[in-house]
Every structure is written in C-alpha cells, then in structure tokens.
C-alpha cells in the first residue's frame, strides 16, 4: 500500500496490539482476493536506520506469514513499535500469526482506548 487514503481506511478496521507491533486488518470489499500489506514506523521509534531495519523485518515476516494466515481481499497494516527491533525473529513470527488469528474475533474498530477524530 502506498496511498494515504488506504492507510486511513485501514485505521477503521480491526486492531490487534502485540508487543512489537499493532496489526490493522481492513477488508476492502472490492471483490479482489489479493492481500495488501502496509508498514509504518513512526519517528518516535528511532532514526531512519532503525526504522528501515524494522520495516525490513516486517516485510520478511509478511512474505512468510500472510499467504497462510492473512485475510484474502483485505489490507493489512503493521505499525512498528520499539520492541520489534530487539525481539527475535521467531517471536515476531509467532506474534504475527497469533495477531492474524485474533483479528478474526475482534470487532471492526475494536480495542480502541481513544475516541475517533
């Protein structure tokens, strides 16, 4: 995903927080079964080198996990946290698979502690 409106639409989807990331899943409803991935890491996490390292880890995880556990026809957004850099790869893999499983049981827009803007 590269367009801001896609990320904003995904923000209204299902939200599953995990130690190294927050997963947002938003079914597009356009009849196309392709799964799309978006990755974002804020500047609060670190400098460009740190953010890019986290994004590379997430891209590798998504290539490995999404084909088996992802939602067909949905946008998946990973929002990186600082723990993603220090966590081992196997732990992140387990957390992503668990988050995708949990996302099927979370209500759309659920798990929000802050009001919508």
N, C-alpha and C positions, 0 to 999 in steps of 0.2 A: 504494500500500500504506500502511496506517495502523496496522496491528496489530503489536505486538512479536513475537508468535509467527511471523508471516510473515517478518520480518527474520531471526530466529534460524534458521528453516528454510533461508532463502537462504544463510546463512553456511556451511551444509554443502554447498552446490553448487559449481559451477565458479568459480574465482577467477582473474582476469586482471589483473595490475597494469600500469598505464600511468603516464606521468609526471604527469598531472593528476588521476588518479582510480584507484580499484580497481573493477573490474566483477565482480559476483557474478551468476551465472546459475543458477537452480534450477528445473528442470522440475517442475511441480506434480503431474502425473499424475492430474488430476481429470477429464480428458476435455473440458475447456472450452478453446477455442483462443485466448482473449483473453490478451494480453500485459499484464503489470502492471509498473509502474515504482515503485521506491522510491529516495529520495535522502536521503543523510545526510551531514552535515559536522560534525565534532567542534569543540568549543570551542578546541582547540589551534590550529586554523587561523586564528581571528581572532574579532572581536566579531560581534554579530548582523548588522550591516550587511554585513560581508564574507561571512559565511556565507549570508545571503539572496541576495546577488549571485551567488555560486557556484551556489546552488540554482536561481536563475532561468536561468542559462546551461545547466545540465543539463536543465531542463525543456524548453527550446527545442531542445536537441540531441536529446533523446529523441523529441520530436514529429516531428523531421525524419528521424532515422535508424532508429528502431525499426520502423516499418511495413515497411521494405525488408529490413533485416538482422537483426531480432530473432527470437527463438525463439517460435513460437506455443505457447501453453499453458505459458509459463514466467514466473517472476518475475525481473526484472532490478533489481539494486540498484547504484547508483553511490555510492561512498564518496569524497567530495571531498578533495583534497589542496591544499596552498597553491599549487602550480603552476597549478591550474585558474583562478585569478584573473588571473594575468599572461599566460597563454597566449592566443594569438589564437584566435578562434572557428573558423577554418578548420582549424587544427591540432588542436583538440579534436574536431572533426567527423571528421577522418581517424583520430585515435586511437580514437574510439568505434567506427567501422566496423571498424577493424583488430582491436579487442578482441573484438567480436562474432564475427568470423571465427575468431579464435584460440580462442575459448571452445568451439567445436565440437570442437577437438582436445585439449583439456585434460581430464584425468581428473577425475571428481567429487571435490571436496575437495582437488584437486591444488594444487601450488605453495605449500604451507604450510611455513613455517620454524618455526612454533611448535606445540607439542603441543595436542591438543584438550583442552578443560576438561571 
